């Protein structure tokens, strides 16, 4: 899905929810996401930022909000208008991580990242493993470290999650993900 044209917030949220339901939860890429979805403790924060300084400002606003609203476990900071270039997104992610550390949020929050063109370092662009982190739009996923630590205490061998996801994605294959994403686009267009 192109990120260059203006897209209505409800269309963005519908598309991201479909992706979470079918890919993240449906394929169990994140074994913790289902509970967050069921408990409705996930916030979708959609921002039109196209500049790094604006994105970082939105990130700070969201961290302040999470400090105030303890019922929200995690936020997806979604950028449907900007950061379509994966390298630009990675640059922004690096600055966002620095901001968290230098802003006094280290040990409280951590970021995960998703992007339509996500590509693991050293992997081919068409490697199905990249789909473990491919999303309909550029997304910074803000996680509470305390929640992550609690969940990991009860999950056997959490360090194996990325390896298992990569193996699963490669077994499913590129055509599986292309079909799934075409269904996502059809679902979004009909909403």
Biotite code that builds the C-alpha atoms (Angstrom):
import biotite.structure as struc

atoms = struc.array([
    struc.Atom([0.000, 0.000, 0.000], chain_id="A", res_id=1, res_name="UNK", atom_name="CA", element="C"),
    struc.Atom([1.437, 3.365, -0.966], chain_id="A", res_id=2, res_name="UNK", atom_name="CA", element="C"),
    struc.Atom([2.191, 5.775, 1.825], chain_id="A", res_id=3, res_name="UNK", atom_name="CA", element="C"),
    struc.Atom([2.463, 8.844, -0.394], chain_id="A", res_id=4, res_name="UNK", atom_name="CA", element="C"),
    struc.Atom([-1.240, 9.704, -0.780], chain_id="A", res_id=5, res_name="UNK", atom_name="CA", element="C"),
    struc.Atom([-3.440, 10.882, 2.085], chain_id="A", res_id=6, res_name="UNK", atom_name="CA", element="C"),
    struc.Atom([-5.310, 7.956, 3.582], chain_id="A", res_id=7, res_name="UNK", atom_name="CA", element="C"),
    struc.Atom([-8.222, 8.331, 6.013], chain_id="A", res_id=8, res_name="UNK", atom_name="CA", element="C"),
    struc.Atom([-7.416, 7.368, 9.600], chain_id="A", res_id=9, res_name="UNK", atom_name="CA", element="C"),
    struc.Atom([-10.207, 4.775, 9.708], chain_id="A", res_id=10, res_name="UNK", atom_name="CA", element="C"),
    struc.Atom([-8.799, 3.105, 6.585], chain_id="A", res_id=11, res_name="UNK", atom_name="CA", element="C"),
    struc.Atom([-5.324, 3.079, 8.137], chain_id="A", res_id=12, res_name="UNK", atom_name="CA", element="C"),
    struc.Atom([-6.628, 1.563, 11.368], chain_id="A", res_id=13, res_name="UNK", atom_name="CA", element="C"),
    struc.Atom([-8.705, -1.046, 9.513], chain_id="A", res_id=14, res_name="UNK", atom_name="CA", element="C"),
    struc.Atom([-5.679, -2.059, 7.473], chain_id="A", res_id=15, res_name="UNK", atom_name="CA", element="C"),
    struc.Atom([-3.423, -2.337, 10.535], chain_id="A", res_id=16, res_name="UNK", atom_name="CA", element="C"),
    struc.Atom([-6.046, -4.308, 12.478], chain_id="A", res_id=17, res_name="UNK", atom_name="CA", element="C"),
    struc.Atom([-6.396, -6.745, 9.566], chain_id="A", res_id=18, res_name="UNK", atom_name="CA", element="C"),
    struc.Atom([-2.598, -7.180, 9.474], chain_id="A", res_id=19, res_name="UNK", atom_name="CA", element="C"),
    struc.Atom([-2.449, -7.822, 13.226], chain_id="A", res_id=20, res_name="UNK", atom_name="CA", element="C"),
    struc.Atom([-5.339, -10.285, 13.092], chain_id="A", res_id=21, res_name="UNK", atom_name="CA", element="C"),
    struc.Atom([-4.116, -12.260, 10.075], chain_id="A", res_id=22, res_name="UNK", atom_name="CA", element="C"),
    struc.Atom([-0.328, -12.010, 10.359], chain_id="A", res_id=23, res_name="UNK", atom_name="CA", element="C"),
    struc.Atom([0.799, -11.112, 13.862], chain_id="A", res_id=24, res_name="UNK", atom_name="CA", element="C"),
    struc.Atom([-1.875, -13.031, 15.804], chain_id="A", res_id=25, res_name="UNK", atom_name="CA", element="C"),
    struc.Atom([-3.029, -15.371, 13.048], chain_id="A", res_id=26, res_name="UNK", atom_name="CA", element="C"),
    struc.Atom([0.466, -16.710, 12.367], chain_id="A", res_id=27, res_name="UNK", atom_name="CA", element="C"),
    struc.Atom([1.468, -16.340, 16.022], chain_id="A", res_id=28, res_name="UNK", atom_name="CA", element="C"),
    struc.Atom([4.465, -14.163, 15.136], chain_id="A", res_id=29, res_name="UNK", atom_name="CA", element="C"),
    struc.Atom([3.944, -12.474, 18.495], chain_id="A", res_id=30, res_name="UNK", atom_name="CA", element="C"),
    struc.Atom([2.594, -14.948, 21.038], chain_id="A", res_id=31, res_name="UNK", atom_name="CA", element="C"),
    struc.Atom([1.671, -12.059, 23.354], chain_id="A", res_id=32, res_name="UNK", atom_name="CA", element="C"),
    struc.Atom([-0.397, -9.991, 20.908], chain_id="A", res_id=33, res_name="UNK", atom_name="CA", element="C"),
    struc.Atom([-3.595, -12.001, 21.212], chain_id="A", res_id=34, res_name="UNK", atom_name="CA", element="C"),
    struc.Atom([-4.125, -11.078, 24.877], chain_id="A", res_id=35, res_name="UNK", atom_name="CA", element="C"),
    struc.Atom([-3.480, -7.414, 24.184], chain_id="A", res_id=36, res_name="UNK", atom_name="CA", element="C"),
    struc.Atom([-6.061, -7.518, 21.390], chain_id="A", res_id=37, res_name="UNK", atom_name="CA", element="C"),
    struc.Atom([-8.614, -9.413, 23.487], chain_id="A", res_id=38, res_name="UNK", atom_name="CA", element="C"),
    struc.Atom([-8.191, -7.016, 26.414], chain_id="A", res_id=39, res_name="UNK", atom_name="CA", element="C"),
    struc.Atom([-8.361, -4.006, 24.101], chain_id="A", res_id=40, res_name="UNK", atom_name="CA", element="C"),
    struc.Atom([-5.206, -2.497, 25.626], chain_id="A", res_id=41, res_name="UNK", atom_name="CA", element="C"),
    struc.Atom([-3.593, -1.594, 22.295], chain_id="A", res_id=42, res_name="UNK", atom_name="CA", element="C"),
    struc.Atom([-3.699, 2.018, 21.146], chain_id="A", res_id=43, res_name="UNK", atom_name="CA", element="C"),
    struc.Atom([-3.559, 2.990, 17.479], chain_id="A", res_id=44, res_name="UNK", atom_name="CA", element="C"),
    struc.Atom([-1.919, 6.416, 17.207], chain_id="A", res_id=45, res_name="UNK", atom_name="CA", element="C"),
    struc.Atom([-1.998, 7.642, 13.618], chain_id="A", res_id=46, res_name="UNK", atom_name="CA", element="C"),
    struc.Atom([0.165, 10.650, 12.788], chain_id="A", res_id=47, res_name="UNK", atom_name="CA", element="C"),
    struc.Atom([0.638, 12.423, 9.454], chain_id="A", res_id=48, res_name="UNK", atom_name="CA", element="C"),
    struc.Atom([4.295, 13.186, 10.226], chain_id="A", res_id=49, res_name="UNK", atom_name="CA", element="C"),
    struc.Atom([6.664, 13.131, 7.281], chain_id="A", res_id=50, res_name="UNK", atom_name="CA", element="C"),
    struc.Atom([9.601, 14.830, 8.991], chain_id="A", res_id=51, res_name="UNK", atom_name="CA", element="C"),
    struc.Atom([11.820, 13.193, 11.595], chain_id="A", res_id=52, res_name="UNK", atom_name="CA", element="C"),
    struc.Atom([11.459, 16.031, 14.114], chain_id="A", res_id=53, res_name="UNK", atom_name="CA", element="C"),
    struc.Atom([7.662, 15.752, 13.942], chain_id="A", res_id=54, res_name="UNK", atom_name="CA", element="C"),
    struc.Atom([7.787, 11.972, 14.312], chain_id="A", res_id=55, res_name="UNK", atom_name="CA", element="C"),
    struc.Atom([10.013, 12.281, 17.375], chain_id="A", res_id=56, res_name="UNK", atom_name="CA", element="C"),
    struc.Atom([7.707, 14.916, 18.828], chain_id="A", res_id=57, res_name="UNK", atom_name="CA", element="C"),
    struc.Atom([4.759, 12.533, 18.365], chain_id="A", res_id=58, res_name="UNK", atom_name="CA", element="C"),
    struc.Atom([6.761, 9.779, 20.018], chain_id="A", res_id=59, res_name="UNK", atom_name="CA", element="C"),
    struc.Atom([7.390, 11.970, 23.069], chain_id="A", res_id=60, res_name="UNK", atom_name="CA", element="C"),
    struc.Atom([3.698, 12.880, 23.248], chain_id="A", res_id=61, res_name="UNK", atom_name="CA", element="C"),
    struc.Atom([2.791, 9.200, 23.125], chain_id="A", res_id=62, res_name="UNK", atom_name="CA", element="C"),
    struc.Atom([5.276, 8.296, 25.864], chain_id="A", res_id=63, res_name="UNK", atom_name="CA", element="C"),
    struc.Atom([3.796, 11.019, 28.069], chain_id="A", res_id=64, res_name="UNK", atom_name="CA", element="C"),
    struc.Atom([0.314, 9.653, 27.373], chain_id="A", res_id=65, res_name="UNK", atom_name="CA", element="C"),
    struc.Atom([1.395, 6.107, 28.235], chain_id="A", res_id=66, res_name="UNK", atom_name="CA", element="C"),
    struc.Atom([2.863, 7.411, 31.496], chain_id="A", res_id=67, res_name="UNK", atom_name="CA", element="C"),
    struc.Atom([-0.563, 8.833, 32.352], chain_id="A", res_id=68, res_name="UNK", atom_name="CA", element="C"),
    struc.Atom([-2.742, 5.955, 31.072], chain_id="A", res_id=69, res_name="UNK", atom_name="CA", element="C"),
    struc.Atom([-1.488, 2.753, 32.647], chain_id="A", res_id=70, res_name="UNK", atom_name="CA", element="C"),
    struc.Atom([-4.386, 0.732, 31.163], chain_id="A", res_id=71, res_name="UNK", atom_name="CA", element="C"),
    struc.Atom([-2.820, 1.044, 27.711], chain_id="A", res_id=72, res_name="UNK", atom_name="CA", element="C"),
    struc.Atom([-0.239, -1.733, 27.417], chain_id="A", res_id=73, res_name="UNK", atom_name="CA", element="C"),
    struc.Atom([1.194, -0.838, 24.044], chain_id="A", res_id=74, res_name="UNK", atom_name="CA", element="C"),
    struc.Atom([0.886, 1.703, 21.255], chain_id="A", res_id=75, res_name="UNK", atom_name="CA", element="C"),
    struc.Atom([1.318, 1.418, 17.525], chain_id="A", res_id=76, res_name="UNK", atom_name="CA", element="C"),
    struc.Atom([2.619, 4.780, 16.325], chain_id="A", res_id=77, res_name="UNK", atom_name="CA", element="C"),
    struc.Atom([1.581, 4.664, 12.664], chain_id="A", res_id=78, res_name="UNK", atom_name="CA", element="C"),
    struc.Atom([2.943, 6.982, 9.951], chain_id="A", res_id=79, res_name="UNK", atom_name="CA", element="C"),
    struc.Atom([0.761, 6.547, 6.836], chain_id="A", res_id=80, res_name="UNK", atom_name="CA", element="C"),
    struc.Atom([2.094, 9.705, 5.142], chain_id="A", res_id=81, res_name="UNK", atom_name="CA", element="C"),
    struc.Atom([5.826, 9.447, 5.689], chain_id="A", res_id=82, res_name="UNK", atom_name="CA", element="C"),
    struc.Atom([8.908, 7.281, 5.964], chain_id="A", res_id=83, res_name="UNK", atom_name="CA", element="C"),
    struc.Atom([8.031, 5.128, 2.958], chain_id="A", res_id=84, res_name="UNK", atom_name="CA", element="C"),
    struc.Atom([11.759, 4.792, 2.247], chain_id="A", res_id=85, res_name="UNK", atom_name="CA", element="C"),
    struc.Atom([13.000, 2.006, 4.524], chain_id="A", res_id=86, res_name="UNK", atom_name="CA", element="C"),
    struc.Atom([16.442, 3.564, 5.052], chain_id="A", res_id=87, res_name="UNK", atom_name="CA", element="C"),
    struc.Atom([14.842, 6.870, 6.100], chain_id="A", res_id=88, res_name="UNK", atom_name="CA", element="C"),
    struc.Atom([12.613, 4.925, 8.476], chain_id="A", res_id=89, res_name="UNK", atom_name="CA", element="C"),
    struc.Atom([15.636, 3.164, 9.988], chain_id="A", res_id=90, res_name="UNK", atom_name="CA", element="C"),
    struc.Atom([17.348, 6.526, 10.489], chain_id="A", res_id=91, res_name="UNK", atom_name="CA", element="C"),
    struc.Atom([14.257, 7.818, 12.303], chain_id="A", res_id=92, res_name="UNK", atom_name="CA", element="C"),
    struc.Atom([14.109, 4.601, 14.387], chain_id="A", res_id=93, res_name="UNK", atom_name="CA", element="C"),
    struc.Atom([17.715, 5.092, 15.477], chain_id="A", res_id=94, res_name="UNK", atom_name="CA", element="C"),
    struc.Atom([16.958, 8.635, 16.610], chain_id="A", res_id=95, res_name="UNK", atom_name="CA", element="C"),
    struc.Atom([13.796, 7.434, 18.355], chain_id="A", res_id=96, res_name="UNK", atom_name="CA", element="C"),
    struc.Atom([15.770, 4.845, 20.321], chain_id="A", res_id=97, res_name="UNK", atom_name="CA", element="C"),
    struc.Atom([18.311, 7.515, 21.279], chain_id="A", res_id=98, res_name="UNK", atom_name="CA", element="C"),
    struc.Atom([15.471, 9.782, 22.384], chain_id="A", res_id=99, res_name="UNK", atom_name="CA", element="C"),
    struc.Atom([14.074, 7.059, 24.630], chain_id="A", res_id=100, res_name="UNK", atom_name="CA", element="C"),
    struc.Atom([17.457, 6.493, 26.272], chain_id="A", res_id=101, res_name="UNK", atom_name="CA", element="C"),
    struc.Atom([18.404, 10.155, 26.627], chain_id="A", res_id=102, res_name="UNK", atom_name="CA", element="C"),
    struc.Atom([14.873, 11.225, 27.572], chain_id="A", res_id=103, res_name="UNK", atom_name="CA", element="C"),
    struc.Atom([14.813, 9.079, 30.691], chain_id="A", res_id=104, res_name="UNK", atom_name="CA", element="C"),
    struc.Atom([12.549, 6.406, 29.222], chain_id="A", res_id=105, res_name="UNK", atom_name="CA", element="C"),
    struc.Atom([15.210, 3.699, 28.977], chain_id="A", res_id=106, res_name="UNK", atom_name="CA", element="C"),
    struc.Atom([14.152, 0.645, 30.982], chain_id="A", res_id=107, res_name="UNK", atom_name="CA", element="C"),
    struc.Atom([10.537, 1.845, 30.883], chain_id="A", res_id=108, res_name="UNK", atom_name="CA", element="C"),
    struc.Atom([9.720, 1.609, 27.170], chain_id="A", res_id=109, res_name="UNK", atom_name="CA", element="C"),
    struc.Atom([11.247, -0.099, 24.160], chain_id="A", res_id=110, res_name="UNK", atom_name="CA", element="C"),
    struc.Atom([10.530, 0.079, 20.458], chain_id="A", res_id=111, res_name="UNK", atom_name="CA", element="C"),
    struc.Atom([9.839, -2.581, 17.885], chain_id="A", res_id=112, res_name="UNK", atom_name="CA", element="C"),
    struc.Atom([9.633, -1.576, 14.233], chain_id="A", res_id=113, res_name="UNK", atom_name="CA", element="C"),
    struc.Atom([7.552, -2.573, 11.240], chain_id="A", res_id=114, res_name="UNK", atom_name="CA", element="C"),
    struc.Atom([7.601, -1.291, 7.677], chain_id="A", res_id=115, res_name="UNK", atom_name="CA", element="C"),
    struc.Atom([6.068, -2.239, 4.292], chain_id="A", res_id=116, res_name="UNK", atom_name="CA", element="C"),
    struc.Atom([9.565, -2.796, 2.862], chain_id="A", res_id=117, res_name="UNK", atom_name="CA", element="C"),
    struc.Atom([11.172, -4.287, 5.960], chain_id="A", res_id=118, res_name="UNK", atom_name="CA", element="C"),
    struc.Atom([14.294, -6.227, 5.074], chain_id="A", res_id=119, res_name="UNK", atom_name="CA", element="C"),
    struc.Atom([16.572, -7.909, 7.575], chain_id="A", res_id=120, res_name="UNK", atom_name="CA", element="C"),
    struc.Atom([20.202, -6.894, 7.253], chain_id="A", res_id=121, res_name="UNK", atom_name="CA", element="C"),
    struc.Atom([21.987, -9.191, 4.835], chain_id="A", res_id=122, res_name="UNK", atom_name="CA", element="C"),
    struc.Atom([18.795, -10.809, 3.499], chain_id="A", res_id=123, res_name="UNK", atom_name="CA", element="C"),
    struc.Atom([17.288, -10.589, 0.035], chain_id="A", res_id=124, res_name="UNK", atom_name="CA", element="C"),
    struc.Atom([14.324, -8.224, -0.382], chain_id="A", res_id=125, res_name="UNK", atom_name="CA", element="C"),
    struc.Atom([12.076, -11.121, -1.483], chain_id="A", res_id=126, res_name="UNK", atom_name="CA", element="C"),
    struc.Atom([12.989, -13.397, 1.457], chain_id="A", res_id=127, res_name="UNK", atom_name="CA", element="C"),
    struc.Atom([9.667, -14.407, 3.096], chain_id="A", res_id=128, res_name="UNK", atom_name="CA", element="C"),
    struc.Atom([11.346, -13.951, 6.512], chain_id="A", res_id=129, res_name="UNK", atom_name="CA", element="C"),
    struc.Atom([11.031, -10.183, 6.032], chain_id="A", res_id=130, res_name="UNK", atom_name="CA", element="C"),
    struc.Atom([7.249, -10.533, 6.360], chain_id="A", res_id=131, res_name="UNK", atom_name="CA", element="C"),
    struc.Atom([7.632, -11.143, 10.086], chain_id="A", res_id=132, res_name="UNK", atom_name="CA", element="C"),
    struc.Atom([8.240, -7.369, 10.298], chain_id="A", res_id=133, res_name="UNK", atom_name="CA", element="C"),
    struc.Atom([6.366, -6.091, 7.256], chain_id="A", res_id=134, res_name="UNK", atom_name="CA", element="C"),
    struc.Atom([3.306, -3.997, 7.923], chain_id="A", res_id=135, res_name="UNK", atom_name="CA", element="C"),
    struc.Atom([0.898, -1.974, 5.809], chain_id="A", res_id=136, res_name="UNK", atom_name="CA", element="C"),
    struc.Atom([2.506, 1.306, 6.980], chain_id="A", res_id=137, res_name="UNK", atom_name="CA", element="C"),
    struc.Atom([5.654, 2.407, 8.810], chain_id="A", res_id=138, res_name="UNK", atom_name="CA", element="C"),
    struc.Atom([5.056, 1.684, 12.510], chain_id="A", res_id=139, res_name="UNK", atom_name="CA", element="C"),
    struc.Atom([6.932, 2.250, 15.740], chain_id="A", res_id=140, res_name="UNK", atom_name="CA", element="C"),
    struc.Atom([5.589, -0.188, 18.311], chain_id="A", res_id=141, res_name="UNK", atom_name="CA", element="C"),
    struc.Atom([5.974, 1.188, 21.838], chain_id="A", res_id=142, res_name="UNK", atom_name="CA", element="C"),
    struc.Atom([6.146, -1.548, 24.457], chain_id="A", res_id=143, res_name="UNK", atom_name="CA", element="C"),
    struc.Atom([6.214, -1.270, 28.234], chain_id="A", res_id=144, res_name="UNK", atom_name="CA", element="C"),
    struc.Atom([9.359, -3.087, 29.356], chain_id="A", res_id=145, res_name="UNK", atom_name="CA", element="C"),
    struc.Atom([7.683, -4.263, 32.579], chain_id="A", res_id=146, res_name="UNK", atom_name="CA", element="C"),
    struc.Atom([4.927, -5.945, 30.560], chain_id="A", res_id=147, res_name="UNK", atom_name="CA", element="C"),
    struc.Atom([7.422, -7.584, 28.234], chain_id="A", res_id=148, res_name="UNK", atom_name="CA", element="C"),
    struc.Atom([9.464, -8.889, 31.180], chain_id="A", res_id=149, res_name="UNK", atom_name="CA", element="C"),
    struc.Atom([6.350, -10.295, 32.889], chain_id="A", res_id=150, res_name="UNK", atom_name="CA", element="C"),
    struc.Atom([5.234, -12.114, 29.754], chain_id="A", res_id=151, res_name="UNK", atom_name="CA", element="C"),
    struc.Atom([8.707, -13.475, 29.014], chain_id="A", res_id=152, res_name="UNK", atom_name="CA", element="C"),
    struc.Atom([8.938, -14.982, 32.509], chain_id="A", res_id=153, res_name="UNK", atom_name="CA", element="C"),
    struc.Atom([6.062, -17.294, 31.590], chain_id="A", res_id=154, res_name="UNK", atom_name="CA", element="C"),
    struc.Atom([7.069, -18.114, 28.027], chain_id="A", res_id=155, res_name="UNK", atom_name="CA", element="C"),
    struc.Atom([9.395, -21.069, 27.426], chain_id="A", res_id=156, res_name="UNK", atom_name="CA", element="C"),
    struc.Atom([12.493, -20.148, 25.400], chain_id="A", res_id=157, res_name="UNK", atom_name="CA", element="C"),
    struc.Atom([11.463, -16.626, 24.339], chain_id="A", res_id=158, res_name="UNK", atom_name="CA", element="C"),
    struc.Atom([14.821, -16.189, 22.587], chain_id="A", res_id=159, res_name="UNK", atom_name="CA", element="C"),
    struc.Atom([13.619, -18.723, 20.003], chain_id="A", res_id=160, res_name="UNK", atom_name="CA", element="C"),
    struc.Atom([10.660, -16.577, 18.883], chain_id="A", res_id=161, res_name="UNK", atom_name="CA", element="C"),
    struc.Atom([12.499, -14.693, 16.086], chain_id="A", res_id=162, res_name="UNK", atom_name="CA", element="C"),
    struc.Atom([14.139, -17.858, 14.732], chain_id="A", res_id=163, res_name="UNK", atom_name="CA", element="C"),
    struc.Atom([10.819, -19.736, 14.815], chain_id="A", res_id=164, res_name="UNK", atom_name="CA", element="C"),
    struc.Atom([9.052, -16.851, 13.044], chain_id="A", res_id=165, res_name="UNK", atom_name="CA", element="C"),
    struc.Atom([11.684, -16.717, 10.309], chain_id="A", res_id=166, res_name="UNK", atom_name="CA", element="C"),
    struc.Atom([11.476, -20.478, 9.764], chain_id="A", res_id=167, res_name="UNK", atom_name="CA", element="C"),
    struc.Atom([7.674, -20.327, 9.657], chain_id="A", res_id=168, res_name="UNK", atom_name="CA", element="C"),
    struc.Atom([7.657, -17.424, 7.195], chain_id="A", res_id=169, res_name="UNK", atom_name="CA", element="C"),
    struc.Atom([10.099, -19.187, 4.897], chain_id="A", res_id=170, res_name="UNK", atom_name="CA", element="C"),
    struc.Atom([8.034, -22.375, 5.039], chain_id="A", res_id=171, res_name="UNK", atom_name="CA", element="C"),
    struc.Atom([4.852, -20.463, 4.155], chain_id="A", res_id=172, res_name="UNK", atom_name="CA", element="C"),
    struc.Atom([6.650, -18.798, 1.246], chain_id="A", res_id=173, res_name="UNK", atom_name="CA", element="C"),
    struc.Atom([6.474, -15.544, -0.645], chain_id="A", res_id=174, res_name="UNK", atom_name="CA", element="C"),
    struc.Atom([3.270, -16.336, -2.549], chain_id="A", res_id=175, res_name="UNK", atom_name="CA", element="C"),
    struc.Atom([1.410, -16.972, 0.721], chain_id="A", res_id=176, res_name="UNK", atom_name="CA", element="C"),
    struc.Atom([2.230, -13.469, 1.966], chain_id="A", res_id=177, res_name="UNK", atom_name="CA", element="C"),
    struc.Atom([1.491, -11.813, -1.362], chain_id="A", res_id=178, res_name="UNK", atom_name="CA", element="C"),
    struc.Atom([-1.934, -13.466, -1.408], chain_id="A", res_id=179, res_name="UNK", atom_name="CA", element="C"),
    struc.Atom([-2.584, -12.481, 2.200], chain_id="A", res_id=180, res_name="UNK", atom_name="CA", element="C"),
    struc.Atom([-1.615, -8.867, 1.504], chain_id="A", res_id=181, res_name="UNK", atom_name="CA", element="C"),
    struc.Atom([-3.793, -8.718, -1.591], chain_id="A", res_id=182, res_name="UNK", atom_name="CA", element="C"),
    struc.Atom([-6.678, -9.861, 0.625], chain_id="A", res_id=183, res_name="UNK", atom_name="CA", element="C"),
    struc.Atom([-5.735, -7.079, 3.035], chain_id="A", res_id=184, res_name="UNK", atom_name="CA", element="C"),
    struc.Atom([-5.895, -4.511, 0.264], chain_id="A", res_id=185, res_name="UNK", atom_name="CA", element="C"),
    struc.Atom([-9.311, -5.819, -0.843], chain_id="A", res_id=186, res_name="UNK", atom_name="CA", element="C"),
    struc.Atom([-10.549, -5.703, 2.769], chain_id="A", res_id=187, res_name="UNK", atom_name="CA", element="C"),
    struc.Atom([-9.330, -2.110, 3.200], chain_id="A", res_id=188, res_name="UNK", atom_name="CA", element="C"),
    struc.Atom([-10.850, -0.931, -0.068], chain_id="A", res_id=189, res_name="UNK", atom_name="CA", element="C"),
    struc.Atom([-14.253, -2.370, 0.885], chain_id="A", res_id=190, res_name="UNK", atom_name="CA", element="C"),
    struc.Atom([-14.318, -0.640, 4.286], chain_id="A", res_id=191, res_name="UNK", atom_name="CA", element="C"),
])
